[in-house]
Amino acid sequence: MYSSNSYAEDIGLPGINLQFEESSSESDEPPVATAIKVLLTLTILSLAPGILIVMTSFIRIIIVLAILRHAFSMQQTPPNTVLIGLALFLTIFNMSPVLSEINTNSFQPYLNNEIDTREAATASLEPLRHFMIKQTRKEDLALMVGIAKQEMPKKISDVNTFHLIPAFMISELKMGFQIGFVIFLPFLLIDIVVASILMSMGMLMVPPLMISLPLKILMFVLIDGWYLVIRSLMASFY
């Protein structure tokens, strides 16, 4: 118990009570611990966009959707907001088992004061690590471990998270471009056929894109292209 009323009056601050009351129970946390928790929470929220990009399926999804837009030869349709919004919700849908596990094993126990901050962070990271390891190629992980001049881990639990994240991103980039290439080929064939027909007819002044663009849109609609792309994209994670 510490009283500083007399000191406050001496320095010209009458009426200010700086007396600290003892905690009613041993389980109450000091103000410093609460402030640190708030700071850590705000830090995690500020880093959430970066975590969303580098540790989830967002990379593969947005790359495939962007390549699909380029295959149409339309630079602004669909707009960026539509593509990013679709990629975001597909990412949340695909990561829902991981998010559910994080909420059950980390977030809720932390809110109920059943685990401390370090245990909550470890429990939150483990489902993400499991997801990233399943999607990471061994060659990419070996590349990052070799650059760091470390020995290749023998067990999954020994994989360093700082080696796993860039390896996961490289694997996602490779898979995204592979899927995008397969999607791009039919549209490329339409462009080649239209350009060859126009050249054989001597219509050199007619832009091939003027003829091929409606044909590509018609083909994509008739085969229910968005359904096929999204289904194949989601299936690539399992």
N, C-alpha and C positions, 0 to 999 in steps of 0.2 A: 504494500500500500504506500503510495507516494503522493504527498500533497504539495501543490505549488501555488496556493492562493496568495500567500504572503509575498512570494516572489513576483507574481503577476502584478500585485499592487505596487511593489517597489519600482517596477519598470513602467508604471503608468498605464496599466491595463486592468483597471478595477472591474470586477464583475465577471471575469473570465475564469472558469473553473477548469484547471488542467489535471484534475484528480482522476486517476485510472482506477476502475473498479475491477476486482478480481473476477475471473470467469466463474460462472455458476457451475460449470461441469468441466471435467478434464478433457472432454471430447471437443469443446469449442476451439476453433482454430484462431490463432492470433491474426490481427489485421494484416501483417506482412505476408503471411501465407495466402490469405484471400486475395491480396493485391497481385501476388505472383501468379495465382491461378487465372485471374482476369487477364493479366498480361499475356500469359501463354495462350489463352483462348483467343484473344485478339490477334496474336501472331499467327496461329493456325488458320484463322479465318482470312487473314491477308494473304497467306500462301496457298489458299484453297484453289485458285485458278491454276497455279503452277502444278500443284499436286494432281489436279484433274487432268492436265495435259500429259504429264510425264509418267504417271503411275496407273493409268486406266486405259481402257480401250478407245479413248477419244482419238488418238493419233491415227490408227488404222481407219476408223470410220470417216473422219474428215478428209483423209487423203483419197479414199475411194470416191466419195461424193464429189470432191473437187475434180478428179480425173474424169468422172462421168460428165460433169458440166463442160469440160474442155472437149470431150468427145463429140458433144453436140455442136461445137464451134460457136457457142453462145457464152460470152464472157461475163455477162451480168444476169443471166437467167438460168437457174433460180438465183436470187440475190444472196449475198453473203450471210445476211441475218437468217434467212431460211435454212441454208445449209448448216450453219453453226447451231441453230436451234434444234434442227433434226438430229445432228450429231450429238448434241448434248443430251437430249432425251433418250436416244438410243444407247448412249453410254450409261446413263442412270439405270435404264432397263437391264442392260447387260451386266452391270455391276451390282444389281440389287441383292444377290445372295451375299456378296462381300460386304456391302453396306449393312445388311441385316446382321451379319455376324459381328461386325464392329460395334453396332448399336447394342447387341446383347452382351457381348463379352467385355466391352470397354466403356462405352459412353454411359449406359445406364448404371453400372456399378460405380463409375466415377461420380456421377451426380448424387448417388446415394451414399457417398463417402465410404464405400466398401473397399476401394483400392486407391492408392495414391497416384500422383501425376505420372511418375515413372512407369508404374505398372500399367496405367491406362494407355500411355504412349506405346509401350511394347505390345499390348494386346491389340491396339489399333493397327499397328504395322504388320503384324503376322498374317492376317488374311490378305493384305495387299501383296506381301512378299510371295505368298503361295500362288496367287493369281499371276504375278509377273513371272515367276519361275516356270509355270506351266506354258507360258507363251514365249519364253526366251529360248533361242537356239543355243546349243552348247558351244558352237563356234563363236558366237558373239560374246558370250560370257567369258570364254577363254581369251578372246581378244582383249577385253578390258582388264582381266586379271594379269595377262601378260604385260600390258602397258604399265600397270601398277607394279610390275616386278614382284608379284606374289605367286605362291604355289596354288595350283588349281585345287579348290576345296573338294574333299572326298564325300561330304554329306551336304544335303540341302541346307541344313541349319547352319553350316559353316560359311555359307555364301554371304559376302559383305554386301550390305544394302547399297553402298556407294558404288560398287562394281555392278550390282544387279540393275540399277535404274538405267544407266546408259546402254547396257546390253539389251535390256527390254525395249528401249526406244529404237535401237537399230533393228531389232527383229520385227518390230511393228512397222517400221518404214519399209522393210523388205517385203513383208506380207501385203501391206497396203498397195505397193507398186505392182506386185504380182497379180493381185485381184483387179487392179485398175487396168493392167495391160490386157487381161482377158476380156474385160468389158469394152475396151477401146477398139479391139480388132473388128467387130462387125461394123462399127461406124466408119472405120478407115476403109473397109471394103466398099461401102456405099460411096464414099468420096472418090475412090479410084474408078469405080464403074461409071459414075456420072461424068467424071472428067474425061474418061476414054470415049464415051458416047458423044459428048459435045465436041471433042476434037475430031472424031471421025466424021461428024456432020458439018465440020467447018465452022462451027459456032464458037469461034475463039474469043469473041468479045463478051460472051455471056459468062458471068462468074459461076463456077461450079457450085459454090456455096448456096446460090440462089435456088438451085434445083435440089441439091442434096439435103439441105436443112429440113424442108417439109417432109422429105422421104424418111429421114432419120427419126423425126418426131412421130410420124405415122407408124413406123415399124415399132418404136418403143412403146407406143400406146397399145398397139394390137397385141403384142406379146406380154402385156402387163409388166413392163420393165421394172417399175419401182418395187413391185412385189418380189420379183426374182432377185433384184439387187440386194434388197434388205434381208431377204431370207438367206441368201448365200453369204452375206456379210456376217449376220449373226451366227450362222452355222460354222463359220470359220474359227470361232472361239472355242468350239467344243469338239 
